[in-house]
Structure formats: C-alpha cells, structure tokens
Amino acid sequence: MRNDYLKKLMLTTIFLALCVVGANVKILGSIALDSAPAFLGAILLGPAIGAFLGFFGHLLSAMLAGFPLTLPVHLIIGVMMAACMFVFGLLRQRLTLSRVLVIVISDAIGYLINVPLELTLLYPILKQSVVALFLPLTIATVLNLILCELVSAALPKRVRRTFKTLKH
C-alpha cells in the first residue's frame, strides 16, 4: 500500500512538472498549454489530483506571465481550473457509455467550464475585456484537450492498468 502511495506521489510530481513545461508554451499572457497534463492527470490519477494539477498549473502559468490579470483574478481562475479538472476526471471515471461518447461528453463539459462559464464568472471583475480572452482561451483549451486525448490514446494498456490500480 505504501508503495502505491509513493508511486502516486511520484506520478503527481511528474505531471506537475509537465504543467510547468506547458506553462512556458504561451498563447496569450497566462493562457498556455499547462492544462493538458492536468486533464491527463484527472483521467489517469483521478479527479482530486487533476484538480490539484489544474489549480497549481494555472497559478504557475500566471506567475511566469507576471499575473497579468492580478493575483486575485488568477486565484479565481485557478479555482475554476480545479473545478474543471475535477468534473472532467469524474465524468471520465463514472460515465459508462461508449469510449468515444465519454471522450466527447467530458471534453465538451471541460470546454464549457473552462471557457464560457469561467469568462461569465469573471465578467463582473474584468467587464468587456473577457471578450478579448474568448478566442485565445478557446484555442488553448481545445489544444490542451487534443494533446491530452492523443497522449491518453497512445498509452499502452499495461500502463493504463497500472494507473487504474493507483486511482483507488
């Protein structure tokens, strides 16, 4: 049991390091490719770890960009990223539909939380400037989801089985 805990901890730190790498691939300001590892972590290690990765991945990306929207706004975005990853991971874990349908539904919900819902919640603070964020955030979210799905699909079955035993 202790060995599984250490494996999960080690894999979480690897995914966090991948979030840092992705945070350096900027699309606009703090919008980057930091969430692909968080989406993948939510699938492979579970919703809670995915939420952790989403929160800290975004804060790292924002920090590297100098918190362009202010620290309080980036904390709100970090919480939204955590919620997005948690729901995404939960859907991947609990939906019992065909694999393709699960991917489509979880990706669509992940996008809806990460872009329209997040921008709607930020509107009272950022006002009309959220309109300027829509396109780059959409591009980044779609790219992050595509990267996640490509890596997930490429993983051998034995690797998936190993992650499955660590999720519980």
C-alpha positions as CSV (number, residue, x, y, z in Angstrom):
1,M,0.0,0.0,0.0
2,R,2.8,2.4,0.9
3,N,4.5,1.6,-2.4
4,D,1.3,2.6,-4.3
5,Y,1.2,5.9,-2.4
6,L,4.8,6.7,-3.3
7,K,4.1,5.8,-7.0
8,K,1.0,8.1,-7.0
9,L,3.0,10.9,-5.3
10,M,5.9,10.5,-7.8
11,L,3.5,10.5,-10.8
12,T,1.7,13.5,-9.4
13,T,5.0,15.4,-9.2
14,I,5.9,14.4,-12.8
15,F,2.5,15.7,-14.0
16,L,3.1,18.9,-12.1
17,A,6.5,19.3,-13.8
18,L,4.7,18.7,-17.1
19,C,2.3,21.5,-16.2
20,V,5.3,23.8,-15.7
21,V,6.7,22.8,-19.1
22,G,3.3,23.6,-20.6
23,A,3.0,26.8,-18.7
24,N,6.0,28.0,-20.7
25,V,4.2,27.4,-24.0
26,K,2.2,30.6,-24.1
27,I,-0.7,31.5,-26.3
28,L,-1.6,34.9,-24.7
29,G,-0.5,36.2,-21.3
30,S,-1.1,33.4,-18.8
31,I,-3.1,31.3,-21.3
32,A,-0.8,28.4,-22.1
33,L,-0.6,24.6,-22.6
34,D,-0.4,24.0,-18.8
35,S,-3.7,22.2,-18.5
36,A,-3.0,19.2,-20.9
37,P,-1.1,17.4,-18.1
38,A,-3.8,18.3,-15.6
39,F,-6.5,16.9,-17.9
40,L,-4.4,13.7,-18.4
41,G,-3.8,13.6,-14.6
42,A,-7.5,13.8,-14.0
43,I,-8.0,10.8,-16.3
44,L,-5.1,8.7,-15.0
45,L,-4.8,9.6,-11.3
46,G,-8.3,10.7,-10.5
47,P,-10.4,13.9,-10.2
48,A,-8.8,15.2,-7.0
49,I,-5.3,15.0,-8.3
50,G,-6.5,16.5,-11.6
51,A,-8.0,19.4,-9.6
52,F,-4.7,19.9,-7.8
53,L,-2.8,19.9,-11.1
54,G,-5.3,22.3,-12.7
55,F,-5.1,24.8,-9.8
56,F,-1.3,24.8,-9.5
57,G,-0.7,24.5,-13.2
58,H,-2.6,27.7,-13.8
59,L,-1.0,29.6,-11.0
60,L,2.4,28.6,-12.3
61,S,1.5,29.8,-15.8
62,A,0.1,33.1,-14.4
63,M,3.2,33.5,-12.2
64,L,5.5,33.0,-15.2
65,A,3.5,35.7,-17.1
66,G,3.6,38.1,-14.1
67,F,0.0,37.7,-13.0
68,P,-1.3,39.9,-15.9
69,L,-4.9,39.8,-14.6
70,T,-3.9,40.3,-10.9
71,L,-3.3,37.7,-8.3
72,P,-7.0,37.6,-7.0
73,V,-8.3,37.1,-10.6
74,H,-5.8,34.3,-11.2
75,L,-6.8,32.6,-7.9
76,I,-10.4,32.6,-9.2
77,I,-9.2,31.2,-12.5
78,G,-7.2,28.6,-10.6
79,V,-10.3,27.5,-8.6
80,M,-12.2,27.3,-11.9
81,M,-9.4,25.1,-13.4
82,A,-9.6,22.9,-10.3
83,A,-13.4,22.5,-10.7
84,C,-13.0,21.9,-14.4
85,M,-10.4,19.1,-13.9
86,F,-12.4,17.6,-11.1
87,V,-15.6,17.4,-13.1
88,F,-13.7,16.2,-16.2
89,G,-12.0,13.4,-14.2
90,L,-15.2,12.4,-12.5
91,L,-17.0,12.1,-15.8
92,R,-14.2,10.0,-17.2
93,Q,-14.4,7.8,-14.1
94,R,-18.1,7.4,-13.8
95,L,-19.7,7.6,-17.3
96,T,-20.4,4.1,-18.6
97,L,-21.2,4.9,-22.2
98,S,-19.0,4.1,-25.2
99,R,-15.4,5.3,-25.0
100,V,-15.9,7.8,-27.8
101,L,-19.1,9.2,-26.2
102,V,-17.3,9.5,-22.8
103,I,-14.5,11.4,-24.5
104,V,-16.9,13.8,-26.4
105,I,-19.0,14.5,-23.3
106,S,-16.1,15.0,-20.9
107,D,-14.2,17.2,-23.4
108,A,-17.3,19.3,-24.1
109,I,-18.1,19.8,-20.4
110,G,-14.4,20.6,-19.8
111,Y,-14.5,23.2,-22.5
112,L,-17.8,24.7,-21.2
113,I,-16.4,25.1,-17.7
114,N,-13.0,26.3,-18.8
115,V,-14.2,29.0,-21.3
116,P,-17.9,30.2,-21.3
117,L,-18.5,29.5,-17.6
118,E,-15.2,30.9,-16.4
119,L,-15.5,34.0,-18.6
120,T,-19.1,34.6,-17.3
121,L,-17.9,34.4,-13.7
122,L,-15.0,36.8,-14.5
123,Y,-17.2,39.3,-16.3
124,P,-18.2,41.3,-13.1
125,I,-14.4,41.8,-12.4
126,L,-13.0,42.1,-15.9
127,K,-16.0,43.6,-17.7
128,Q,-15.8,43.6,-21.6
129,S,-12.2,42.5,-21.6
130,V,-13.4,38.9,-21.2
131,V,-14.5,39.2,-24.9
132,A,-10.8,39.6,-25.9
133,L,-10.0,36.4,-23.9
134,F,-12.6,34.2,-25.6
135,L,-10.7,33.2,-28.7
136,P,-7.2,32.6,-27.2
137,L,-8.8,30.7,-24.3
138,T,-10.9,28.6,-26.7
139,I,-7.8,27.8,-28.8
140,A,-5.7,26.9,-25.7
141,T,-8.5,24.8,-24.2
142,V,-9.1,22.8,-27.4
143,L,-5.3,22.3,-27.9
144,N,-4.9,21.2,-24.3
145,L,-7.8,18.7,-24.7
146,I,-6.4,17.4,-28.0
147,L,-3.0,16.9,-26.5
148,C,-4.5,15.1,-23.5
149,E,-6.6,12.8,-25.7
150,L,-3.7,12.0,-28.1
151,V,-1.4,11.0,-25.2
152,S,-4.2,9.1,-23.5
153,A,-5.0,7.2,-26.6
154,A,-1.3,6.4,-27.2
155,L,-0.7,4.9,-23.8
156,P,-0.3,1.1,-23.8
157,K,-2.9,-1.0,-22.0
158,R,-0.5,-2.1,-19.3
159,V,0.3,1.5,-18.5
160,R,-3.4,2.2,-18.2
161,R,-3.9,-0.8,-15.9
162,T,-1.1,0.5,-13.7
163,F,-2.7,3.9,-13.4
164,K,-6.1,2.2,-12.7
165,T,-4.7,0.4,-9.7
166,L,-3.3,3.7,-8.3
167,K,-6.6,5.7,-8.7
168,H,-8.3,3.9,-5.8
